[in-house]
Amino acid sequence: MAYTLALAQFRPRKGNYSVNMERLGDVFRQIATQDRPPDVLMLPETALTGYFIEGGVREQAVTAGQLFADIQRTYIAALGRNAPPLDVVIGFYECWRDRFYNSALYATLGGEFNSVAPTEDRPGIRHVHRKMFLPTYGVFDEARFVESGHHIAAFDTRFGRAAMLICEDAWHSLAGTVAALDGAQVLYVVSASPARGVHEERPSNLSRWDDRIREIAGEHGVFVAVCQIVGFEGGKGFAGGSVVVGPRSDERARAPLWQEALLLAEIDPTDLPLARADLPLLAALEDKLPFLLDEVRAAASGGNRPTAWDDANEVTHQQALTDSTAYLRTIDSEGEKRTASDIQTHGISQLFPVIHAPRFDPGSDEPIQINTALALEWLIVFLRDEVGFRRGFKQVVVGLSGGVDSALTTYLCARAFGPQNVLAVRMPYRTSSQDSLDHAQLVIDDLGIQHHTVDISGAVDGYLALEPEADGRRRGNVMARTRMIVLFDQSQKLGCIPIGTGNKTERLFGYYTWHADDSPPVNPLGDLFKTQVWALASAVGVPDVIVHKPASADLVVGQTDESDFGISYRQADRILAYLLQGYRAEQLVERGFAAAEVAIVQRRVNSTHWKRHLPSTAMLSSTAIGEYYLRPVDY
């Protein structure tokens, strides 16, 4: 029978099981008010704890029985003893048989227990799936904290046969195949997939998710529902975009990006036989499965299997080799070998037009181009989530230097929190450029934000009077650290939080003062190359005079960043983009980059890794903070 599925695109409070359980009660109350209350409620992976909790798994994991008891109690508290049956799919960190897992639970909730009701309608756990494929690459380190499951199975529900997968499971095509072969009509995929890629209109990994899900649904003739979490965890953004796809690979419903939402969709199993009749791939697979399993076992054995052909053709094969060798000898002796010039001379035309793939262009900005509209939305949501939702602040303070980085950061903050909640602090030294002050004022006037000017000359000179031999580099470091003293003191004074302004190029080059420019706890620009900052600044409305002026730290008169580097930002960013993807320096030189420029970039990056980490601590135990005792910054 047809039923209504509700996907709750949920933003969990990190590491706070009880608060998230209370919010689940709010979801129960909300779905009960719908004209047609849903029959199945689906929540994302790790919905009650957050995903990136590292060693916190040990504190947050519960048994499936405990989770069911807590959800059942919450459901009854929300809707009363006569609450109707409701099936729920939810991801959680599980403790099972004295081990920890990333799991998904399918259970039926309900009010008064009715012993004469059909078994499928009675409250209870129907199935638990334990994530089989644990991502341990990039930002992921799951295998360090949980065990992998070893089973994928379909199970019976009130609404037919279903199966569950958890995020990475769905990226392995065989997982969906096993579920379909076991009779699954609906595949529930709970997910916590952090957004990556800002080149398209949506995060790039969501486009890949769409392709993956449509392939699973269409190939096997099943419904597929993917429920994602939203919000930010330690800067990693979960964009949402939950989706329901029908058995013809047709999208049935989609949730918005970046925000919580309740997505309702109709699931009608009578669509399945029609879809499978039009594209009977599952039936064909079932027919050939015994042979394919033999091939899988043989391939998995690791042996080099010879290519098979009919032995009767062996003589023909050998004769063809002999004949072709004899022919080559004949034309060699007769001087009839034709070269390319012979072909041109005799006017022999090409049979097909020749199409060359574009050659690698070291001058192309393609690897560093971004979709500015997506980036803008992404960063504004990040600021609101990280500053307000995660840390509980309503106001922010920004050190406004008059450069493009701090200007862009200020514009982002004004959009995220409103101009009245942004304090811009100008902190000139007596040798600072007047243009810097004037350009900062342009931003202040344009946005209508709060502002304050603190001249740091007295504080800096007071210390440097004790160090009259200090060179320009030391003096610049003293200025930078003095500015951070001012910025953090102003934030303490107002009860707000300071926002960082450093971009990715500067961070990779180590072009900042350690524990100064990099000190603010929230930084929206830290994963944007300088050229991407320029593009986003233009898009958001930063005055052109700021965007297009030479970048300068303004610590020494006449100083510019690019003169310090010996390479332009744009060329450095192109090289950095490829180095970060894993290309070696010699490969980039072979592809056309200047060896000297590649060397400048690589030397800068390789010599400054220490600046991008917390201080090194001698580890004497197996509980060293940040190495063995692991809790994320927002836990």
N, C-alpha and C positions, 0 to 999 in steps of 0.2 A: 504494500500500500504506500501511497505517497505520504511524505511527512515533511515537516518544516525543520530546517537546520539553522541554528544561530551560531555565528562565530563571534566570540567576544575578543576583539583586538585589544589586548590588555597591557597596561603599563604597570608592572609590579614595583612595589617598594623593595629596594634591594635588601636581601637578607632579613626580611621582616614577615615571616610566615603568618603571624596572627593578624597583622594589619591587612595583609592581602586576603586572608580568609574573610575578614569583615567586609572588604570591598566586593568579594564574591557574593556575599549576601545582598549587597546593593544590586548586583547584576541579576540575581534571582528575582528581586522585587521588580526590577525594570522589565524583564521579559514577561512577567506575569501580567503586565498592563497592556501588552500588545493585543490587537484585535484577534489575532490567532497566535496564542502562545506557542513557542517552539516545542518540538518533541525531543530534540537533541540539542544540547548546548556544548559547544567546543571552545576550549581555551588553549593558549599556546604552550610551547615547551617551557618548562620551569616557571610556570605562571605565578606560583606562590612564593618564589624566592628571588627571581632574577637569574640570569644565565651565568655571567662571569663572576662567580663567587669563590672560585679557586678552592683553597683549603676550607672555606666555609661550608663545603658540602658535608663535612663531618658533623657540623652543628645543625644543618638545615634538613638533612635527609630524614624521612619518616617511612614507616612501613606502608604498604598498600592498604592494609586494614585500618591503620590509624588515619590515613588520608580519607578513606571512605567514611569513617566514623565522624571526622571533623566536617566533611562536606555535607553529609546527611544531617548532622546537627544544625549546621548553618542554614540548610535548605528549610528544615522544619521551623527554625526560629524566624525565617523570613516570611514563610507562607502559611504556617500553621499546621496542625495535625492532619488536616484533610488535604494537604498539598498533593496535587496529581502526580503521577509518575513522570519523571524527567530523566532521560539518559544524558550522561555527561562524559565528555572526553577531555582529559587534562594532563599536561605534562608536569613531572615533579622529579625531584631527586629522591631516590628510594634506597632504603636499607633493607636488603633481602639476603637471608642466609649469611648474615655477618659480612656482607659486602655492599659497596655503594654502586648505584647505577643511575643513569639518566633514563627515566622511564615514562611511560604513558599509561594512564588508567582509563578503562571504560567501565562505567557503573550505572546502575539504575537507582535513582533516588525516589522517595515517595513518603507519604504520610502513614496512616494506620496500616499495619501489616495485615494483609488479607490472605489467609492460607488457601482459599479456594481460587484465587486469581491465577492466571497462567504464570508459569515459572518466570517467563521473560519480563512480566510486569512487576514482579516482586522486587523490593529493594535488595541490592547486592552487587558485588563485583562480577563483571562478566569476563574481563580479560586484562592482563597487564603485559605490555610490550616493553622490552628493554633494548635500548638503542644498540644496534649492532656495529655500525660504522662510526667510530669516534674520531672526529677530525683533530689532527695534531700537526698543524701546519699554520703558517701565517699568524693570525691572532689567536688561534685555537690551541688548547693544550689539554683536551678532555681526558686523554688516556692517562694523564698523571693523577687524576682525581677520582675517576670512576672506572669500573670494569665494563667490558663490552658484553652485550647479550649475544645469544647464539641461535635465536629462533625468530622466524617470521611466520605467523599463522593467522588464518581467518577464524572468525568466531561468530556464533549466532546471537542476534539481538532481536528486539521486538519488531524491527523494521527490515529484517533480512540479514544477510551475512556481510560482515565488515572486517576490515583489518586496519591496523595502525602502523605508521612509520614515524620516525623522529628525525626531522631535518636532514642530516647527511645521508641517512638511509635512502632517501628518495633520489639522491644523486647517483646511485648505483642501480642501473636499469633492471638488474636481476631481482632486486627486492620487490619492485612492483609486479614483476612477472610471477614470483612465488606466491604473492598474495592473491593475484587473479587466478592462478591455477588452483589455489585452495578454495576458490569459490567466492572471493570477496566481490561484492557489488559496489561497495563504497570504500574508498581508501581515505582515512583520516590522517593527515600529516600535520603534526604539531611542530612548530619551528620557532627558533630564535636566531634569525640570520642577520648578522650585522651588515649594514649597507656599505657597499664599496663601489667606487667609480662614479665620477661626476661629469662624464663626457656626454651623456644622453639626457633626455628629458626626465628620466627616472633613474635611480641608482642602477648601475650596470648589472649588478648581480640579480636584481629583481627581474630584469628582462630574461636572464638565463633561467631563473626560476620558472617564469611563464612557459618558456620553451620546454623545459623538463616536464612540467606538470601536464601540458597538453600532449606530449608524447606518451606519457604513461596512460592517460585517460583514453586517447584515441587508439593506441595499439592494443589495449586490453578490453576496451569497451566497458569502462567503469567510471563512476563518479569519483572525482578527487577534490577534497577540500583541504586547503592549506591555511592554517591559522598562525599568524605571526604576532610576536610581542612588539611593542613600540616603546620609545624612550631612549635614553642614553645611559650607558654604563661605562664610567671611566673614559668618556670621550667617544666610545664606540656606539654609533647610532643604529637603532633598530627602526627601520622606516615603515613597517607595517605592510600595507598592500595585500592583505589576506584575500584569498580568491577561491571561488568554487567553479569547477570545470565539469562539463557534462561528458557523456561517453562518446560524443563525436568531436571531442577536443574543443567544444564550444564553451566560451566563458559565460557562466550563469550570473555571477555577482562578484563585485570587487569592492574592498574597503579602501578608504582614502589613505594617503601617505601621512606619516608623522603624528597621527592623532588617534586616540582611543575611539572605537566605534563598535557598534553592534550590527553585524551583517546577517540578514535573513535570506534564505534561499530554499526553494522547493526541490525536494529530491523525490523523483518518481521512478521506481525501479522498472516500470513498464517501458521506459525508454531503452532499456538495455537490450532486449532481444532485437529491436529494430536496428539499433546501432551495430550490433554484432552480426546481423544478417547482411548489412551493407558492406561491412568490412570484417570478414570472419578470420581475423588474424589469430585470435585466441584459440579457435577450433583447429586451425592449421598447426599451431604450436603444440597443442595437445596430441595431435596425430603423429607429429615428428619427434615428440619429446623423448621416447626411448632411444632413438638414434642420436639425438643431440646430447643426451646424458652420457652415452658411450664416448662421444667426441670430447665432452668436457673432462671426463675422467682421463682420457688419453692425453689431452692437452695439458692437464694439471700434473701429469706424471713427469713432465719436463723433458721427455725424449724428443729427439728430432725425427718426426715422422716423414718418410719419403712421400713425394707426390705420387699418387696412384694413377696408372693408366692401363689400358688393355695390353697384356703381353703380346698379343697378336700384332700390335702396331710397332713392336720393338724393331723388327727387321726394316720396316719402312722408315723408321726414324734414323737408323744407322745408314741406310742407303741415301737418304736425303743429305746427310752430312758429307758422305763420300762424293755425291754428285756436285754439291756446291763447291767443294774443295777443288774438284777437277775443273769446274767452270772458271774459277778464279785464276787457276794456272793458265788456262787457255787465253783469257783476255789480257793477262799480264804479258804473255808472249806476243800477242798481236798488237800491244800498245793501245788498247781500246779503253783504258780506264779514263773515265770522264771526271774532270775537276769542275769546280764552281765556275772557273773562267770558260771552260768548254761549254757549259750549259748556257752561259750568257752569250757566247759567240754563236752558238747554234739557235739562239732565240727560243729556248725551251722555257715556257712560262710556268710560274708557280701554280699548283693546283688549288691552294688555299691561301686566303689572306693571313699574314703573320701578325699576331697580336702579342706584344710584349707587356708583361706585368710592369707596373711602375718601379723604377729603381729606387733604392734607398737614398733619401735626401737628407744629409746632415743639417741642412738649413731649414728644414720643415719644423713648424710649431705644432704639428699634429699630436705628438705625445704629451704636450703640456696644455692643450686647449681644454676648456671646460665649458659646461653649460651654466652660464652665470645665473639664470633664473633658479635652477635646481640648487646651485651652491648657496645662493642667498637664502632660500627657504630653509635649507639644511642647517646653516649656521645660526639663523635666528631661532629655530626650534632647539638647537643644541644649547644656546645661551639660556633660553627660558627653562629648559629642563635641568641643566647642570647647576645654574645659579639659584633658580626658584624652587623647583620640585625637589631636587636632590639635597641642596644645602640650605634652603629656607631663607635666602636673601631677597630683598625687594629692590635694592639700589646697588649701583656699581660705581666704581671710580676708575678713570682711565688717565694715564699719563699722556697728554696730548702734545706731541713735539712739533707738529706742523708738517711731519712727513706723511707719506701715503699709508704706511702700515697703521699708525695710530689713528689717522683720520678715518680709514675704513673701519677699524674696530669701533670707533665712536659712533659712526653711522649705524653699524650693526646693533650696537647696544641701544641706541635711540629707538630703533624699530622694535627691538625685543622687549624693552621695558618702559618705553615712553621717555621723551626728553626730560621730563621733570624728575626722573629717577636716575639720571646720568650726571655725574660730576666729572668735568674735565679739568685736570690740573696741569698748568704750564709751569715748567721748572727750569727757567733759563739760568745759565752761568754768564758772567760778565763778558765772555768772548763769544757767546752764542750769536748766531746770525739773526738780524732783525727780521729777515724774511720768515724765519721759523715762527717767531711770535705772531707776525702778521697772518701767516697762513693758518696757524691754529685759531686765530680770531675769526677767520673766514668760516671755519667749521662751526665754531661756537655760535656765530650769528645765523648761519644757515639752519642749524638744528634747534636753536633756542634752548640749549641745555644749560645746566648750572656750570659755573666755572670759577676757578681760583688760580691765582698766580703766586708761586713761591720762588723767590730768587735764592738760589742755592749758593751764591758766590761766597757769602760769609762763612757758611758751614764748611765748604770745600777749602777755602783759603785758610781757615782756622787750623785745619789739620795739616795742609801742605806747608804752612809756616814752620812746622816741625820737621819737614822733609824738603828743604829747599833744592836738593839735587834731583828730585823726582823728575823723570823724563815724561814725554807726552803720553806714552802708553799708561804709565802709572797714574798720571793726572786724570786721564780719561776714565780709568777704572774707578777712581775715587768719586768722580762726578756721577757715574752710572749708579754706584752703590748708594750715594747720597740721595739720588732721586728715588730709589726704592725705599729708603727710610721714610722719605716724605710721603710716598704713595701709600705705604702700609699704615703709617700713622694717621693719614687722612681717612683711610678706610676704617681704622679703629675708632676714630673720633665720631664718624657718622654711622657706625654700625653696618657698614656695607662691605663689599668684597672687591679687591682690585682685579682688573682684567688685563691679561698679557697681550702684547702686540707683535711678538716676533714671528717672522715667516719661516717657511721650511728651508729656503735657501740659506738664510742666515744661520739657522740651527745646524744644518749639515756642514756649513763652512766654519762653525764655531765662532761666528762673527758677532759676539756679544760678550758681556762681562758676566762671568759665572756668579750665580747667586745674586744677580742684579736684574738685568733685562729679562732673564728667564724665571724670575721668582714668582710672579702672580700665579695663583692656583688654577685659573681657568684661562685658556688661550684659544680663541676661535680661528686664528690664522696659522697655527703651527703646522698644518698639513697642506698649506698652499705655497707653491713656488712664488718667487717675487713677480714673475710675469703674470701669474694667475691673480695675484693681489692687484696688479695694475688693471687687469681686465674687469675684475669684480668691482674695484673702486670706480671705474668709469660707469659701469652699469648701475651702481647705487647712487650716483650723483655727487661724488667727491669732486670739488672744483678742479678744472683742468690744470690750473697752475700748480696744484699739488701733485696730481697724477704724473705730469710730464716733466717735472724738474728732476735734475740728477739726484739720486738717492745719496744721503749723507747721514752719518751718525752725529754730525755737528759737534764733535768733541774738540776738533782742531780746525782753525780757520782755513778754508779752502779745501778741506778734506772731502773726498767722495768715495763711496763704497767701491765702485768699479776700478778706480785708480789704485785702491788698496789691493784689490783682487788680482789685477792684471788680466781680467777677462770681463766681458759684458755679462750682465745678469741673464740676458736672453740665451746666450750661448752656453753659459754655465747650467742653466735650467734644462736645456736640451740634453746636455751630457749627463747631468744628474738623473734625468728621467730614465735613461738607459742603464746607467750603473746600478740604480736601485732595482731594476728588473733582473739583474744578475749578469749583464754583459760585462766581459772583461775589457780592460783598457785597450789591449791590442786588437780586439774585435772592433771597437769603435774607430780606431785608427784605420783599420782595413776598410771600413765603411765610409771613410771620407772625413772624419773629424781630424782637426789638427792635433798632432801628437803633443805639442807644447800645451795646448789648452786642456786636453784630457789629463795631462800630468798635473796641471794646476788644480783642477777639480779633485782628482783622486788624492793628491797630497793633502788638500784642505780637509777632506772628509776623513781620511785615515788617521790624521794626527789629532783629531778632536773628539773621538768617541767618548773620552772621559767626561767631557762637558755635558753630555746628554744623559748622564746617569747620576744617581745619588752617590754620596761618598762611599768609597770601598770600606767595608768593615771586615776585620779579621774574624773568620768563622771558626769557632772552637767547639761547637755543639751541633746536634742534628735538629735544633730548633731556631737557627739563626733567622732573624727578622728579614723578610723580603727574599729569602732563599728557600728555607724550609717552612717557616711559619708564613703562610701566604694568605693575605686578605686584601682584596682590592681597595682602592682609595675611597670608594663610595659605599663600602660594606657597612 
